[in-house]
């Protein structure tokens, strides 16, 4: 059997909780993709950038062990939801940040991916507003204190900070009624990627919030499958 394209899945949970067994990628498996659900350290365990370091390490591990599992190391994509969407976007734009990679972790193996799906992910914490500005907000816990006093860390955690114009294709999806992560966060990322000349598609999910209806999930599955077929298969 030919090696399969592989999609890494990053669950949401405000960087504070995650259930690796909650994998929404079964529909991709039915259409010829391999999928891998990955963990990262939570904000109670370690501050940023530990989370993106773990995600990068997962990509490198998957690529280094591709032959054993029947994966194609040249066709690796990532899909993340909410906080996982933030990490997926950061993985897509910060492939060149080698400071976030351990030298003894699959040396010489790239953490770059060929396609990114960001579903309802935060981008610029300082532009989210509401409860996100509180000193105990998830973003504050991720960075180790109120975001207003950690502007440099907010910039470091922002996927837009690393856009150079050679990013992989992006599919950005966001409910237009999302009252947890404002849709404006995805609009910021879309505009920055587009301005740099990247291949990027942004689809507002009409009538959907941060948690999706069955109809919304059906639309999401269709869009993601079409995207990964174009970029990986």
C-alpha positions as CSV (number, residue, x, y, z in Angstrom):
1,X,0.0,0.0,0.0
2,X,1.2,3.5,-0.8
3,X,2.1,5.7,2.1
4,X,-0.8,7.8,3.3
5,X,-1.0,11.6,3.8
6,X,-1.4,12.3,7.5
7,X,-3.3,15.0,9.4
8,X,-2.3,15.9,12.9
9,X,-5.3,17.0,15.1
10,X,-5.0,19.4,18.0
11,X,-8.0,19.5,20.4
12,X,-9.2,22.7,22.0
13,X,-9.7,23.4,25.7
14,X,-8.3,26.9,26.3
15,X,-4.8,25.4,26.7
16,X,-6.0,24.2,30.1
17,X,-7.6,20.9,29.3
18,X,-7.5,18.4,26.4
19,X,-8.9,15.0,25.7
20,X,-6.6,13.3,23.1
21,X,-9.2,10.6,22.7
22,X,-11.7,13.1,21.4
23,X,-10.7,12.9,17.8
24,X,-13.1,14.4,15.2
25,X,-11.1,13.1,12.2
26,X,-12.8,9.8,11.4
27,X,-14.3,11.2,8.2
28,X,-10.8,11.8,6.9
29,X,-9.7,8.2,7.6
30,X,-12.7,7.0,5.5
31,X,-11.3,9.0,2.6
32,X,-7.7,7.8,2.6
33,X,-6.0,9.9,5.2
34,X,-4.1,8.8,8.3
35,X,-4.8,10.9,11.3
36,X,-2.8,11.5,14.6
37,X,-4.3,13.1,17.7
38,X,-1.5,14.9,19.6
39,X,-1.0,16.1,23.1
40,X,0.7,19.2,24.5
41,X,1.5,20.5,27.9
42,X,-1.3,22.4,29.5
43,X,-1.0,25.9,30.9
44,X,-1.1,24.5,34.5
45,X,2.0,22.5,33.7
46,X,4.1,24.9,31.6
47,X,3.8,28.4,30.2
48,X,4.0,29.3,26.5
49,X,5.9,28.5,24.3
50,X,5.9,25.0,25.8
51,X,2.7,24.2,23.9
52,X,4.0,25.0,20.4
53,X,7.3,23.3,21.3
54,X,5.3,20.1,21.9
55,X,3.3,20.5,18.7
56,X,6.5,20.9,16.7
57,X,8.0,17.9,18.4
58,X,4.9,15.9,17.5
59,X,5.3,16.8,13.8
60,X,8.9,15.9,13.8
61,X,8.1,12.5,15.6
62,X,5.4,11.7,13.0
63,X,7.8,12.5,10.1
64,X,10.7,10.6,11.7
65,X,8.5,7.5,12.2
66,X,6.5,7.8,9.0
67,X,7.8,4.6,7.4
68,X,6.9,2.5,10.4
69,X,3.3,3.7,10.4
70,X,2.8,3.9,6.6
71,X,2.7,7.7,6.5
72,X,4.0,9.9,3.7
73,X,6.4,12.3,5.4
74,X,6.1,14.7,2.5
75,X,2.3,15.1,3.0
76,X,1.7,16.3,6.6
77,X,-1.1,18.6,7.5
78,X,-2.6,20.0,10.7
79,X,-6.0,20.8,12.0
80,X,-6.8,22.5,15.3
81,X,-9.9,23.7,17.1
82,X,-10.1,26.8,19.3
83,X,-6.9,26.9,21.3
84,X,-5.8,24.0,19.1
85,X,-6.6,26.2,16.1
86,X,-4.3,28.8,17.6
87,X,-1.4,26.3,17.8
88,X,-2.2,24.9,14.3
89,X,-1.9,28.4,12.9
90,X,1.3,29.1,14.8
91,X,2.7,25.8,13.5
92,X,1.9,27.0,10.0
93,X,3.5,30.4,10.3
94,X,6.4,29.7,12.6
95,X,8.1,26.7,10.9
96,X,11.3,28.6,10.8
97,X,11.5,29.3,14.6
98,X,14.1,26.7,15.4
99,X,14.4,28.1,19.0
100,X,11.2,26.1,19.6
101,X,12.7,22.8,18.6
102,X,15.0,20.6,20.7
103,X,18.3,19.7,19.0
104,X,18.1,16.1,20.1
105,X,14.4,15.6,19.1
106,X,14.6,14.0,15.7
107,X,17.6,16.0,14.5
108,X,17.4,17.2,11.0
109,X,13.7,16.5,10.7
110,X,11.4,19.4,9.7
111,X,8.4,20.5,11.7
112,X,6.9,22.3,8.7
113,X,3.5,21.2,7.4
114,X,1.9,21.4,4.0
115,X,-1.6,22.5,5.0
116,X,-3.3,24.2,8.0
117,X,-6.9,24.2,9.1
118,X,-7.6,26.7,11.9
119,X,-11.1,26.3,13.3
120,X,-12.2,29.1,15.6
121,X,-8.7,29.8,16.9
122,X,-7.5,33.0,18.7
123,X,-4.8,35.1,17.1
124,X,-4.1,38.4,18.9
125,X,-5.0,38.1,22.5
126,X,-5.0,41.9,23.1
127,X,-7.8,42.3,20.5
128,X,-10.2,39.7,22.0
129,X,-11.8,41.8,24.7
130,X,-14.4,40.8,27.3
131,X,-13.4,38.1,29.8
132,X,-10.1,37.5,27.8
133,X,-8.8,40.7,29.4
134,X,-9.3,39.4,33.0
135,X,-6.2,38.5,35.0
136,X,-7.4,34.9,35.3
137,X,-8.4,34.5,31.7
138,X,-7.1,31.4,29.8
139,X,-4.7,33.6,27.8
140,X,-3.3,35.1,31.0
141,X,-2.8,31.6,32.4
142,X,-1.0,30.6,29.2
143,X,1.4,33.5,29.4
144,X,1.8,33.6,33.2
145,X,0.0,36.8,34.0
146,X,-2.4,39.6,32.7
147,X,-1.9,40.0,29.0
148,X,-1.8,43.8,29.2
149,X,1.5,43.5,31.1
150,X,2.9,40.8,28.8
151,X,2.8,42.5,25.4
152,X,6.0,40.9,24.2
153,X,4.7,37.4,25.1
154,X,1.4,38.2,23.4
155,X,3.3,39.1,20.2
156,X,5.3,36.0,20.5
157,X,2.2,33.9,20.7
158,X,0.5,35.6,17.7
159,X,0.8,33.6,14.5
160,X,0.7,36.8,12.5
161,X,4.1,37.8,14.0
162,X,5.8,35.2,11.8
163,X,4.1,35.6,8.5
164,X,6.7,36.1,5.7
165,X,4.8,35.2,2.6
166,X,5.9,31.6,2.1
167,X,3.3,29.9,4.5
168,X,1.5,26.7,3.6
169,X,-2.1,26.9,2.4
170,X,-4.6,27.8,5.1
171,X,-8.3,27.1,5.6
172,X,-9.7,29.3,8.3
173,X,-13.2,28.5,9.6
174,X,-15.1,30.5,12.3
175,X,-18.7,30.7,13.4
176,X,-20.1,34.2,12.9
177,X,-22.0,34.0,16.2
178,X,-19.0,32.8,18.3
179,X,-19.2,34.5,21.7
180,X,-16.1,32.9,23.1
181,X,-13.5,33.6,20.4
182,X,-14.6,36.5,18.3
183,X,-14.7,35.9,14.6
184,X,-12.5,39.0,14.2
185,X,-9.6,36.9,15.4
186,X,-9.8,34.8,12.3
187,X,-10.4,37.8,10.1
188,X,-7.1,39.3,11.4
189,X,-5.2,36.2,10.4
190,X,-6.9,35.9,7.1
191,X,-6.1,39.5,6.1
192,X,-2.4,39.1,7.2
193,X,-1.9,35.9,5.3
194,X,-3.7,37.3,2.2
195,X,-1.7,40.6,2.3
196,X,1.5,38.5,2.2
197,X,0.4,36.7,-0.9
198,X,-0.4,33.3,0.7
199,X,-2.9,30.7,-0.4
200,X,-5.7,31.3,2.2
201,X,-9.4,30.7,2.4
202,X,-11.7,32.1,5.1
203,X,-15.2,30.8,5.5
204,X,-17.5,32.4,8.1
205,X,-19.9,29.7,9.3
206,X,-23.2,31.5,9.2
207,X,-25.3,31.1,12.3
208,X,-22.7,29.0,14.2
209,X,-21.2,29.7,17.6
210,X,-18.1,28.3,19.2
211,X,-19.9,24.9,19.5
212,X,-21.4,23.7,16.3
213,X,-24.8,22.3,15.2
214,X,-25.0,19.1,13.2
215,X,-25.5,21.1,10.1
216,X,-22.4,23.2,10.9
217,X,-20.3,20.1,11.5
218,X,-21.4,18.6,8.2
219,X,-20.3,21.8,6.5
220,X,-17.0,21.8,8.4
221,X,-16.3,18.2,7.4
222,X,-17.0,18.9,3.7
223,X,-14.8,22.0,3.6
224,X,-11.9,20.3,5.5
225,X,-12.0,17.2,3.3
226,X,-12.0,19.3,0.1
227,X,-9.1,21.3,1.4
228,X,-6.9,18.4,2.5
229,X,-7.7,16.6,-0.8
230,X,-6.4,19.6,-2.7
231,X,-3.3,20.2,-0.6
232,X,-2.2,16.7,0.5
233,X,-3.9,14.0,-1.6
